[in-house]
Amino acid sequence: MKKTLSFILAALMLLALAAGCASDSPSGNGGGNTDPSTDPGGSNTDPNTNGGTSDPADELVTLQLFSMASNDSGLQDRSYWAEILKEDLNIQLEMLPAGDDAADKLLALMASGSLPDIVVFKDDLTYLTDAIEANFLINLDEHLDKLPNVTANADGALQFIRDFASRDTGNAYAVPLGVSNQYNKMGSVVGPYVRWDLYKELNSPKLADIEDYIPLLKQMVDLEPTTPEGQRTYGISLFSDWDGVVPWQVRILCEMYGVTQDGLASIEYNVNTGTLTSIFDDSSYFKRILKFLFDANQEGILDPDIVTNSWGDYWDKASAGRMMFSYFDWTVGTYDTTEKKEAGNTYKGVFFDNQRKIINAPPYVGGDGGSWWIAVSSSTQNLDKALAYVNYMFDHDGLWRLAWGEQGIAWDLGSDGKPYRTPLGWEMRNDSLPFANGGLIAEGINIPATRGLTWSTIHPKFGARMDELDWTRGSGAPEEFAVDVEWRTVMNALDDIDYGYKNGLIAEKPFILPMAPMPDEVKAIADQVEAESKAYVYRIILANNEETFNSLWDELVTRTAGMGVATVEDWVRDSFNTAKNQGSQYAR
């Protein structure tokens, strides 16, 4: 009864908030000019450069939107992107508050008997399928003629919903968000990154395999045995906060070879060969990386505190410059300051010849940035407008403009047809300068949390990504650090991924659906194996000599075999292959 009462109270609160939003004059995303005749952010009426202008005879419609993934609320009518929605669709959004207790608020709305015009579900499919069962949602398959962008750009995602989130109806009652059929070439950037100044001082040696970093890192430590503050330096470090059956850093080092254990219990998947191997096999990359770390310790360049280091400890040491090796560009802590970059004393990518950097498969069924699904309420009085909004969320032109505003303000096209940020755009992006009619760059796809296509999706007209990573720099761009220009010149590449593709160091991961939940009896064994691995792995790395290393390894293999690890691995192999085969039908 207490739970029911809380739902009813929450529903009444939401209704009161909605009424207040409709009657008040909200602040929206910032003040400013909202007259489209004088607003540079709302002046483009060319249907060839936007999502399609609305019929001027249409009446402006306010759609209520409840997004479990958004923290914003109120009528969104004072921003550049609100003007774009009005111009293209004759729509404005009224956001119902979600926040940290979004799930409770959604349940309260459902308890009230209806949902707002548009709803974004998140986290898992439970809320979505419950809403389907209660007949709260429109069957989108009956309106595909009004969703041409969805069917063109998210066809596999729609089919996934029909197959896995339809309450056995076989119909699509929602569309996944964050969809793309293109590899996110920046989504899985991984090192190694090392101190570039010291690497050059050592004559930039070529590296064939991960083991070749040990003499390199040792020489670096010899060059700089302490920080300017007098703290001892090391070649490499670890922390244990994120460990599973495989320590997090061990997993990342394996992934530098195109081998991942992510979500696979004690199995590792080789993206290069498509093979599945037990991590406890003598030929596993898991064992190879443990041996690499053991050798680093034998050379005296492994941080001795790897057992007790927390993520915070690691961050502090990285920020102080106490490690010469970094797994990602963000695991250097706060070390790479402007002052250090100006001096060339910074971390840059230095890769090895046999490296295979894993690039995750495109999110064909959504999920880039989170598991979100957009749906239309069966209670809506504005069905066509609600469908038009959903369709617009999968339109390249519309999303581009919602993210960056009208052409000629924050961005423009060069003579080569490629986008670039204008001088004003650099100022807006770097200094958080709002548009003249309100709102900061990218609020148009971040505030409603309804972006259908990913940031990394390539616009078919421009041949460039929405997130500007492959844009032309253009005039007005801030001066680059000399070390960045030097790195690009030396490596003959624009960035890490460009270098990887040019030199055959990339392993593109095929699209694989999430595996089914592990049965309780199998998970019980997997948990035992994980605990045993955690108990042994650091002892193996810190073994006194190679004989002890091998002895401890053999003990771990024997003990996990006795626990029944083969049962876990057989289940993982079967489930993985099923998920991989199922995934292939949505990769389109």
N, C-alpha and C positions, 0 to 999 in steps of 0.2 A: 504494500500500500504506500509506503514511504517513497518507493521508486516511482510509482505511478503518479503520486502527487507532485513529485519534483518535475516529471515530464509535463504535467498540466501547467504548473507554475511557469516553467521555462517557455511553454508555448504561448502563454499569456504575455510574458515579457517580450517575446519576439514579435507578437502582433502589435504590442504597444510601440516597440521600436520602429516597426514598419510604418505605422501610422504617423509617428513623429517624423520619420525621414521624408514622408510624402508631403508633410505640411511645412517643415522647417526649410530655411535657406541654408544648406550645408556648406561647409568650407571646401569640400571636395579635395582636390590635390593641389590646391594653391589658387590664389586669386589671379586676376589678369583679364585681358580683353576676351570676351566671348562672342563678339560680333564677327561672324565669318567674313563679312565684307572688308574688314580691316585687319583680320588675323592672318598672318603669313602661314600659320599652321593649318589653315582650313581653306586655302584658296584654290587648290587644285581640283577641278571638276572633270578632268579628262578621264573617261572610263577606261582608257587603255593603260592608265598608270595607277589605277587603284582597284579596289575590290568590286567596283561597279557602283555608280551613283544611284541614289534612290529616286523614285518618282516624286517630283516636287509636290504632286497632289496628295501624296501619302500624308497621313497624320503622324506626328512624332509619337512614338510609343515608348513607354517606360517598362522595361523588363526587370522583374525582381530576380536576383541571382544569389543563390546561397552556395558558396564554395568552401568546402571543408579545408581547402588549401590556402585560403586567403585570410588576412587579418583586417582587411579594410571594410568599412561600412558607410552607408549613406548614399545619397544621390550623386553619381559621378557625372557632373555637368560642367566642371570648370577646369578643363585641361585640353591640351592639344589633341589627345586621343579621343576624348569625348566628342570633340568637334568632328573628327574623322568618322566616328560611328554614326553621328547624326547625318553627315553628308552622304555617306555610302549606303546606310541602311535605314535612316530615320529612326534610330534607336538610341535610347539612353539607358544606362544601367543604374539600378538601385540595389546596392549590396547589402544583404542582411548579415549581421555580425556573426563570425564563426569563432576564431581564436583557439585557445588551448582546449576548450571544452566543446569543440565542434561536433564531436560524436553525440554528446548529450543534446545539443541544440538540434541536430538532425532528427534524433529520436523524438524530440518534443514536437517538431514540425510534422512528423509522421503521425504522432498521436493526435494532432489537431485535425487530421483527416485529409490534408492536401499538402502539396509542396509548392514552392515558388516556381516561376516560369522555367527557370534553368537551375539545375543542381549539379555540382561537381562533387563526386564521391572520391574518397582517397583511402589509402593504406591497404585494405584488402577488399575482396569482392562481397563480403557478407552484407554490408549496408546496401549495396547495389541490388543484390539478388533478393533481399528482403523487400525492397521497394518494388521490384518487379512482381513479386508474389502478391503484394498488397494492391496491385493495379495502380500505382502512383505514377507510372511512366508511360510515355508514348512509344509505340512500336515504330522505330525509325525505318524499318524495312517497308512500311506502307507509304513512306514519303521520300524515297531515294531520289525521285525526280527533282526535289528541292535541295538535295545535298550533293551536287555534282563534284564539289571539291573534296568532300569526304570520300566518295567512291573512287575518285581519281588518285588521291594521295594517301588513303588509309584503308584500302580495300582489305588487306590482310588483317588489319586490326579489327575491322568490323566482323570478319569471319571468326576471329578468335573469340569475340564476345558471343557470337551465335553459338559457338561450340562449347564454351566454358562458363558463360555467365548469363544464361537465358532462362534458367529454371526449366530446362528441358523443352522449351518452346521452339528452339531453333531460330529465334528472332533476335535482332539487335535492338536492345533498349537503351544503349549508350554507345559512346565512341571513346576509345582510349585517347588520352592526351600525350603529348611528347612523342609523336610518331615520326619516323624517318625511314627511308630505304637506302640511306647513304651511311657509310662508315664514318663515325665521329673520330676523325684523325687526331683530335686533341684530347679525346676523352680518356685515354689510357696512357698518357705520357709517363714514361719511366726511364730512370737513369741508365748507367751510372753518371753521376755528376761529381766532379772533383775540382780542387782548387786550380783554376786556370793559370794563375801566375806561377805557381810552383811547377805545374805540368810543363809550361814553356821553359822554365829554368832548367828542367831535366831533359830538354831537347825533344819534347813531345813524342815519346816512344809509341810505336804501334803496339796494339794489344790484340791477341787472337782469341783469348778465352778469359773467363772470370778470374781464373787462378793467376793470370798475369798482372792483376792489380796488386797482388801482395808485395812484390818487389818495388812496384811504383809507389805504393802508399808508404812503404818502409823508408824509401828515399825521401819522400815528402816530410815524414816525421823527423828524419835526420836533419833536413833543412830547417825545419821550424819545430823543435821539440817542445816548446812552450808557447803559450799565447803572450801577447804584450803585457798581460796582467800577471804572467808567471804561472799559469795553469798548464798542466801537462797535456799534450795533444796525443791523439790516437788516429790510427788509420780508419777504423770503422767501429760503430757501436750498435747496440740493440736495446730494446725495451720490451717488457713482457705484457703490457696492458692489453694488447689486441691479439694475444696468442690463442690459437685453437689447437687442434691436434698437431698442426705445424705452426711454429712461431711465425708471426706476421712478416718479419723481415726475411726469414728463410723463404716464405712463399713468394715475396716480391723478387728475391734474387732468382728463384726458379723461373719466374715469369719473364725474366730477361732472356731466357732460353726458349720462350714460347711454350712453357709448361706451367699449368695452373692446377692448384688443389682447391680453389675457391668453391666451397659448398659441396665438396666431393668426399668428405670424411677422410679416409686414408688412401684414397685413389688420386693419382695425378694424371691429368689429360694433356697430351702433347699435341698442340694445335698444328704443328708442322707435319706430323705423321698420322694424326687421328687416332693414336693408340692410347689405351688406358693401362696404367701400371700401378701396382701397389707401391706406396712410399717405402715399404719395408723390404722391397726388392733390392738386391745389392747393386743393380744398375740404375736405380732411381736417381732423379735429380735432387730429391730430398737428401739422400745420403751424400751426393756430390757437394751440395752446398754446406752441409754440416762439416764435411772434410775441409772445404774452403775456409770456413770460420775457425776450425781447429788449427789449420796451418797459420792463419793470421795470428791466432793467440800464441802459437809456438814462436812466431817471429816478434812477439812483444808489441804488436800494433792493434790488438783488440782491446777495447775498453774492458777492464776487469770487473766493472760493475754491471755487466749485462743481466745478471740474475735479479738484481734489486732495482735496476733503473725503471722508473715509471715514465710515461710519456712526457710528463712535466720535466723530469730530470733530463731526458734526452733533448727536449726542446731547449732547455737552458744551456746544455753543453754545445749543441749545434749553434745556438745564437752566439756563444762565446768563441766559436771557431775552433773547437777542440777536436773535431773530426775532419779528415781530409776527403771522406767519401760520403755521398748522399744518395739516397734511393730515388727521391723525387726532387723537383725544384723547390717544393714547399717544405721538405724536411731539412732545410738549412736553417730553420728558425728565422731569427731576425738578422742574421749575419750580413746578408747582402744589402747593406745600406747604400745610399747615394754616394757617400764619401768613399766607400770601398769600391763601388763600381767605377767611379771616376779614376781611382788608382789602379784599376784592373785586377784588384784583389777580390775575386769573386768566384762563384762556382759555375761551371759550364759543362755541357754534355761532352763526355769523352767515352766513346763506345768501342766495343770489341768486335772483331770480324765475324765471329760465329754467333753474335747476338741475334735474337729474334724477338723484337718488341711486340707484345700482344696488342692488337687493336680490336676492341670489342665489336661484336656484330651490330648492325643497325637495329634500333628499337622498332622493329616492324609492327609489334603489337603495343607500342607505347611504353612508357616507363622512364623516358629520359628525364631525370630530375625528380622522379617520384611516380608512384602508381596511382594515377588519377583517371577518372572517367567522367565525361560530360553527358548529361541526359536532359530531356525535356519533360516537364510535368504534364500529366494527363489532365490536370486542372487548369492549365493555361488558357487564358482568353485571347491570347495572341500567338496562336500556333505558327502561322507563317513567319512572323517576325522572330520567334524563338528558333525556328529551323534556319532562318537566314543567318542568325548570329552564330549558330553552331557551324554552319557551312563556311562562314567567314573566318572562323578559327583555323581552317585548313586551306586558306587561300594565301599563296605566296605574296602577292601584292599587298593584300590587306594586312597581313602580319608584319610585313616589312615596314609599312607606314605607321602601324600602331607602335612599333618598336622605336623607329627613328624619326617619325614625323614626316612632313611633306618634303619632297626633293627641293634642294636649294637653300635649306636652313641649316640643319646639322650635318647633312650629307648631300652629295651630288654625284654625277657621273662624269668621268673623264672622257677624253676623245677616243680612248680605247674601249669605252663602254663599261668600264669597271667602276664600282663605287669607291668613293673616298670620303673621309671626314673633312668637312670644311673647317677653316680657322675658328669660326664660331662654334662648330661642333666639338672641336678639341676643348674649347673653353667650357662648353656645357657639360661635357663628359668628365673632365678633370676637376672642375671647380663646382660641380653640381649646380650649374646655372640653369634655371627653368626656361621653358619656352615662353614666348610673349603671352600666350593665352593659358599658361599654367601647365604644370607637370614636368617631371624630369624624363630624360631619355629612358626608354624601355619600360616606363610605368604602364604603358598601354597593353603590354602582354604580361606584366608581372603582377599588377594589382588584382585583376580579375582571376588570375591563375587558371586561365582557360586556353593557353596556347596549344593548338593542335599539332603543329610541326615544331621540330626541335630548333634550337638556336643554330645548330650546325648544318641545317638543311640548306642546300645550294639553290639559290633562286635561278630558275631556268633562263630568265632573260639576262641576268647579270653574270652568271657563272661564278657567283661568289656567295659566301655564307652570310647569314644574317648577323652573326656575332663579330664580324669585321676582322677576323683573324687573317683572312686572305685579301683584305682590301688594299688598294694603293694608298700609300701614306699621304700623299697630297701636300699642298702648301699649308703652312700653319702648324704642321706637326712639330712637337717638341724635338729638340736636338737629341739624337741617339747617343748613348754611351759608346765611347771608342771601342771598349772591349766587346760590345755586342756586334759592332760592324766588323771587328777583327775576327770574331768567331765565325761569322757568316762567310767571310772571305776565305779563311783557312779551311773551313769545312765544305765550302761550295754548296751551301744549303741555306734556305730561308729560316728553318727552325729544325728542331729535333726530328719531327716526323718526316719532313721533307728529306732530311739526310737519310733517315731509315729507308724510305722508299727508293731513293736514288741508289742506295748501296745494298739493297736486298736484305735488310735487317728487320723486316716486318713480317709478323704472323697474323693474318686476318682470321679472327675467330668466327666460325660459322654460327648461325643463329640457332640457339637451343632454348626451348621452353623451360621454365622452372620445373625442377623435378617434383614428383609427388612427395607428400610428407612421408618421412621414414616411419615404418610401423614401430610400435612401442617396444616390441621385443628386440628389434634390430637396433633401435636407438639406445637401448640400455647397454648393449655391447659396445656401440660406438662411443658412448660416454665413458665407459671403462677404458677403452683404448686411448681416448684423448687424455684422460687423467694419467695413464701410464706413460704416454709419450711426453707429456709435460714434465713428469718426474725424472725422465732420463735425458731429454734433449740437451739441456745446458751442461749436465755432467759430461755428456759425450763431447760437446764443443770444448769444454775446459779440461779435458783429460790430460794427464801429465805427459803421456807419450802415445805413439801410434798403436802400440800393443794394447794399452788400456782403451783407446778409442775403439778399436775393433772388438775388444771383449765386451764393452758396454753396449755397442751396437748389436752384437749377437744376442746379448741378454734381452734387449728391447724386442727384437724380432721374435725370440722364443716366447717371451711372456705374452705378447699380443696375439701370437698364434694360439696359445693356450686359452686365451679369452674368447676365441671364436671370431677373430677379425675377418676370416675368410667369408663368414656369413654376411658381414657388413659390406665387404667389397663386392661380393656377388650381387647383392641387392643394388649397390650403387651402379655397377656396370649395366645391369638390366634397365634400371630407371633412367640412367643417362642416355643410353641408346634409344630408348623409347622417346624421351624428351627431344633428342636430336632429330629423330625421324619425324616426330610430330611438328617440330619447328620448321622443317623445310617447306611445309605446305602454306605457311604464313609469310615466308620470306619473298615478298613480291611488292 
